[in-house]
Amino acid sequence: MELTNKKTVLVLLCFRPVLAICVASAPITASSPVPPPISQSLTAASSDPQIKSLCAKTEYPDLCLTTIAPFFNGKTDIASVVEMLIKAGTEQTKQANATATKMAADPKYADDPKTISGLKGCYEMYDDALDNMQNAMDTIPVYDIGTIETMVSAAITDYGTYDDGFTQQPNPVPDGVSPMVDINENLQNIGSIILAITDLMH
């Protein structure tokens, strides 16, 4: 009898102890859908004329498109776009909080108590920003535009307040710069985009 390199493995499953009913089981493969790569999502969002038109009305059209892309669900009405943007802002705020937490534990800041204190102080600011984003999200179904704008504006203030904590002054001075300044600037810009698109709901 000639043996080949291919072998079939049969798994015998017995369902009852008395009546040994056994069946051969085929190999099990994952059936859960695989989400499309970010590049595909970006292509879908950036190729949609309505999304492109809305993002073009903001100060940061490219950032608008890349922010929407991971959450783009095919809906292009203004309320849905605002919802996608708030979801994105919320997720990026969570990531920023995780980054700050990791940085606060980084040994390279061990001899820099001011930076560690500032990083730890960000937790409250980010948590407050997340609450504000959630409050804005909750009012989308009832088109409470004023509350959306107020809550998103408050989140933007939270990001700026965090950076101000490194200098204790409204404007940057040489005695300290937030290591999160680039991340927070990006979050503030996303907030600006949300406000610009929300304004179109009037």
Solvent accessible surface area in square Angstrom, and as a share of the most:
residue,aa,sasa,rsa
1,M,227,1.01
2,E,153,0.69
3,L,151,0.75
4,T,91,0.53
5,N,157,0.81
6,K,182,0.77
7,K,174,0.74
8,T,118,0.68
9,V,115,0.66
10,L,110,0.55
11,V,77,0.44
12,L,119,0.59
13,L,78,0.39
14,C,83,0.50
15,F,134,0.56
16,R,144,0.52
17,P,136,0.85
18,V,133,0.76
19,L,105,0.52
20,A,77,0.60
21,I,87,0.44
22,C,57,0.34
23,V,68,0.39
24,A,63,0.49
25,S,31,0.20
26,A,76,0.59
27,P,123,0.77
28,I,166,0.84
29,T,111,0.64
30,A,101,0.78
31,S,111,0.72
32,S,83,0.53
33,P,128,0.81
34,V,133,0.77
35,P,107,0.67
36,P,81,0.51
37,P,74,0.47
38,I,108,0.55
39,S,75,0.49
40,Q,103,0.46
41,S,18,0.12
42,L,60,0.30
43,T,85,0.49
44,A,47,0.37
45,A,0,0.00
46,S,35,0.23
47,S,74,0.48
48,D,30,0.16
49,P,107,0.67
50,Q,72,0.32
51,I,0,0.00
52,K,104,0.44
53,S,47,0.30
54,L,7,0.03
55,C,1,0.01
56,A,70,0.54
57,K,119,0.50
58,T,14,0.08
59,E,129,0.58
60,Y,69,0.26
61,P,57,0.36
62,D,110,0.57
63,L,41,0.20
64,C,0,0.00
65,L,27,0.13
66,T,68,0.40
67,T,4,0.02
68,I,0,0.00
69,A,1,0.01
70,P,67,0.42
71,F,67,0.28
72,F,42,0.18
73,N,92,0.47
74,G,50,0.48
75,K,117,0.50
76,T,37,0.22
77,D,73,0.38
78,I,45,0.23
79,A,11,0.09
80,S,16,0.10
81,V,0,0.00
82,V,0,0.00
83,E,59,0.27
84,M,4,0.02
85,L,0,0.00
86,I,0,0.00
87,K,86,0.36
88,A,1,0.01
89,G,1,0.01
90,T,30,0.17
91,E,69,0.31
92,Q,54,0.24
93,T,0,0.00
94,K,106,0.45
95,Q,99,0.44
96,A,2,0.02
97,N,28,0.14
98,A,63,0.49
99,T,49,0.28
100,A,0,0.00
101,T,67,0.39
102,K,161,0.68
103,M,39,0.17
104,A,12,0.09
105,A,85,0.66
106,D,50,0.26
107,P,112,0.71
108,K,149,0.63
109,Y,32,0.12
110,A,70,0.54
111,D,140,0.73
112,D,53,0.27
113,P,101,0.64
114,K,89,0.38
115,T,16,0.09
116,I,37,0.19
117,S,74,0.48
118,G,14,0.14
119,L,0,0.00
120,K,113,0.48
121,G,42,0.40
122,C,0,0.00
123,Y,74,0.28
124,E,124,0.55
125,M,42,0.19
126,Y,1,0.00
127,D,72,0.37
128,D,61,0.31
129,A,0,0.00
130,L,34,0.17
131,D,84,0.44
132,N,15,0.08
133,M,1,0.00
134,Q,97,0.43
135,N,67,0.34
136,A,0,0.00
137,M,36,0.16
138,D,86,0.44
139,T,22,0.13
140,I,9,0.05
141,P,106,0.67
142,V,111,0.64
143,Y,122,0.46
144,D,56,0.29
145,I,23,0.11
146,G,44,0.42
147,T,41,0.24
148,I,0,0.00
149,E,46,0.21
150,T,80,0.46
151,M,40,0.18
152,V,0,0.00
153,S,47,0.30
154,A,33,0.25
155,A,0,0.00
156,I,36,0.18
157,T,87,0.50
158,D,13,0.07
159,Y,1,0.00
160,G,16,0.16
161,T,61,0.35
162,Y,7,0.03
163,D,25,0.13
164,D,53,0.27
165,G,32,0.30
166,F,6,0.03
167,T,10,0.06
168,Q,145,0.65
169,Q,93,0.41
170,P,113,0.71
171,N,105,0.54
172,P,118,0.74
173,V,40,0.23
174,P,141,0.89
175,D,85,0.44
176,G,18,0.17
177,V,103,0.59
178,S,5,0.03
179,P,48,0.30
180,M,0,0.00
181,V,59,0.34
182,D,108,0.56
183,I,63,0.32
184,N,0,0.00
185,E,92,0.41
186,N,48,0.25
187,L,3,0.01
188,Q,54,0.24
189,N,30,0.15
190,I,0,0.00
191,G,0,0.00
192,S,37,0.24
193,I,1,0.00
194,I,0,0.00
195,L,47,0.23
196,A,34,0.26
197,I,0,0.00
198,T,0,0.00
199,D,78,0.41
200,L,60,0.30
201,M,21,0.09
202,H,147,0.66
